[in-house]
């Protein structure tokens, strides 16, 4: 009996210590620099988002961050490294729609899985994509584009930043739901993709707002509409595909912050709270708004739900359009 009583007391003490340590970990966190892995080279939307957010968090809180770019392998390199990192909150991942919503739809086997390997913290930003046309194109709206394709079947083509990109899938989604055929022409990045539209190499492009702005200013490109279900606060005159009679299409490019599975919940909660407070910074809001992005801040549960919904939608697009990874 004495041994059993001692064992129970020891177990109770261990549980009490564990319960005490959890909030203590969050209270003391962070006690060293936090590494944020980015699956892309410097300068892209995910990298810029990571650097801007961590800069503002350092200014607010005095926390130290190291943004580490690990491009390549369709994002697999950085995402896998984050998944295998020690789950102590000192290695995080900044990723976008491609890694968690597109890759599972596009590749039969990927070396990570959202629910098994990661805890989504929050969406940081959400940027709509635009269907744009060369300024000399004989159409100005979704309906006119559809009518033009039906007069000249198979003549339309659209550019994107690459095969299997979320832009590519959004273009295929638009084509399927509108009943038109458009040939996909992949380019190496958003700037070349919209440049091809401006020069007339292709009639259409599915591109992000920042890449389009210089060509809108020069008058070489015009906006046909948005690939999202709701209008953009950047320019409320841009119509959506849904408003134009093209159902279901709702594709945007979000960027979010993730922790590896197993990071203490109190640490995740602290990260979430501080990220959301930082997103309220007026300079942050101004910087993201200038790129046409909406700021995030949704709960982990809502963010997870959004990722799964996007993954299911893109899986359907990939299957229907028979898209193959290169």
N, C-alpha and C positions, 0 to 999 in steps of 0.2 A: 504493500500500500504506500509505504514511504517513497519508494522509487517512482510509483505512478503519480503521486502528488507532486513530486519534484519535477517530473516531466511536464505535467500540466502547467505548473507555475512557470517553467522555462518557456513553454509555448506561448502562454499568455503574455509574458514579458516581451518575447520576440514580436508578437503581433502589435503590441503597444508601441514598440520602437519603430516598427514599419509604418504604423499610422502617423507617428510623430515626425518621421523623416520625410514623408511625402511633401507636406507643406513647407518643411524646412528647406528641402531641395529647391522649391520654387522661390522661397524667400531669398536664398543665397545665389540664385541663378540670375545672370551668368557671372561666374567668377573667372572666366578666361574668354578669349576671342571665340566668336561663333563663326564657323565656316559655312558659307552658302554656296553650294555647287550649282553651276549653270551649264546646261547641255549644249551651249552654243558659244561661238566666238564673241569677243567684245563688239559692242555696237548694235546688236539686234535688240528686239523689243524685250526679250526675257532678261538679257544682260542689263539693259538700261533700267528696267523696272527694279531688278535686284539692287543695283547700285544706288538708285535714287531712294528707295525705301530704307536701305541700311544707312545711308548718309543721314537721312532725317531722323532715324531712330538713334543714331550716335549723337546727333545734336540735342535731341530731347532727353536722352537717358544716360549718355556717356558710355553706352555699350560699345564694344569693339567687334567689328565684323571683318572677315576676309572673304571676298567674292572670288571664287575659283572657277575659271572657265575650263570645261572639259568637253569640247565639241567632238562630234563624230559618232558614227554608228547609229544614226537615226535617234540619237538621244540615249541609246542604251548604255553608253560608257558612264555618263554622269549619274543616270538614274540607278543603275546597278550599284555604283560605288556608294551612293546615298543609302540604298536599301541594306547594304552590308556593313554600314558604319555602326559604331557603338551607339546604342539608343539612349544617349544622355542629354540630348538637346544641343550639343555643340557641333553637330553636322546637320544642316538643313538642305533642302532642295527647292530651287525656284524653277518651275517648269510651266509649260503651257499646254493647250489643247492637244497638240501633237503627241506628246508622250503618253497621256493617259486616256484620251478619247479616240484618237486616230490610229495610233500604233496597234492597239489590241484588235482593231477592225481590219487592219491592213496586213499584219504579219501573223502567220499561223502559230508561231511560238515566240514569245518574248521572254527575256530573262527576269521579269519582275511582274508582280500582280498587285493592283491597288490595295485591296482589302488585306492581303496577306503581308505586304511589305511596308505599307505607308499609313500614316495618319494625316489626312489633309488638315491644314490649319485654317486657312481661309483663302478665298479668291482675292487677289490684289487689284486686278483690273480686268475689264472686259471690253474688247475693241471690235466694233462691227466691221464688216467687209463691204466693199462696194463693187457693183458691176458697173464698169465704165466702158465708154466707147470712144473711138477716134472722133474728133469734133466734126469731121466730114461725113460720118456715117449717116445713112438716110433714115435714121430712127432716133427718137429721143426718150421713149418710154418702154417699159416692159412689153406693153401690148403691141406697140409699133415694131419692136424687135421680133416678136413672135410672128406678126404678120409678114415681115420681111423674109424670115426664114421659110415660111410656108410658100411664099412666091418663088424663092430660090433655095430649095431643099439642099442641105449639106454644104452650103457655102459659108456658114458662120464658123468662126474659130475663136477660142478664148485663151488668154495667157494666164499663167499662175506662177508663183515662186518655185514650183517644182512638182514633180510627180508624187502623188500621195500626200501633198500638203493639205492643210485644212481648206485653203483657197481652192485647190483642185476639186476637193470633195464638194465644196459649196457650189462650184460651177456645174458639176455633174448633177447635183441635187436640183438646181434651178432648171437645167435642161430636162430632166426626167419629169418634174412636176408641171412644167409648161408644155411638154409634148414636142419640144424642138430637138434637133440634132446639132450639136456643136463639137467641133474637133478641139481637143485639148492640146495646147502647145506649151510645154514646160520651159521655164527659164531658171537661171540660177540666182534666185532672189527676187524680192519685190520690186526693187528699182528697175532691173532689166525688164521685168514683166510689164510694168506700166509704161516703160520707155518704148516697148514694142508696139503698144497701143498708140502712143503719141506719134510714132513715126509711120504708122499705117501698116506695119508688118502683120498685125492681127487686128480684127475689128473690135474685139472685146477683151476685157481683162477682169479678173476677180482679185482685187488688191486691197490692202489696208489703207486707211485714211492718210497717214503721213506720207506714204509713197506717192499718193495722187496729187497732193496739194500744189507742188511746183508746176505740174502740168495743167491743173485747173487755172492757176494764175496766168499761165502763158496762153490759155485758150486752145491748147492742142488736144485736150481730153474733156469729155463731158460725163456727168454722172447719170446713169440710167436708173439706179436705185440701190437699195440696201438688201443684203442677204439675211438680215435679222427680222424678227417678228415685230419689233417695235422701232419707232423712229429714233434717230440719234439726236441728242441735245446739241451736238456740234453744228448741225444744220437741219432744222426741222422741216425744211422744204423737200428733203430727200425722202422719197416714198419707199415703202417696203414691197417686197415681192408679194406678200400676203394681201396687201391692199390693192395690188394690181391683178388679183385673180389667180395668183400662183400659190396654192395652198402648202401648208406644212413647213416650208423652208424657214429655218431659223439657225443660221450658222454664224458664229462669231469666234474670235480668238482670245480666249481668256488666259491670264497668267496667274498662277497661284503658288502659295508657299506650303511645303510639305515637310513633315518630320518622319524619320524612320519609325516603323512600328515598335512599340515598347518604350518610347519616351514617356516618362511619368506624366500622368494626366494633368497634374498641377503645373508642370512646366509648359505643356501645350496650352493650357488655359492662360498662363501668363503671357506667352508669345502672342496668342490671339488677341488678348486685351490690348497689348502695347502696339501691335500692328494696326488695329482698328483706330486707336487714338492717333497714331501717326498719319493715317489716311485722312484724318480730319484737318490736317495742316493745310492752310490756304495755298501755300506754294505748291504742295503736292497736287492739290485739286486743280490748280492752274496749269501745271505742267502736263498732267494727264489729259485735261480737257483740250489742250492745244493739239494733242495728237488724236483727238476724237474718241478717247477712251472714257469709259465710265469706271469710277472707283468701286472696288468691291467691299469686303468687310462682312460677308455672310458667314453664318455659323459653320462649323466643321460639318455638321449633319447636312445642312442645306447644300454646301459645296460638294460633298460626296454624292448627294442625290443628283446634282447637276452634271457631274462627271459621268455617272452611270447612264443618265438619260442621253447625253451626247454620244457616248460610246455605242449605245444601242442604235441611235439614228445613223451614225456613220457606218456602222456594220451593215445596215440595210443598204446604204448608198453604195458601199464597196461591192456588195454582192450583186445588186441590180445593174450597176455600171460595169461590173467585171474588171475592177481596177486591180492591177498587179503591182507589187513593189518592184522597184528597179534594183 
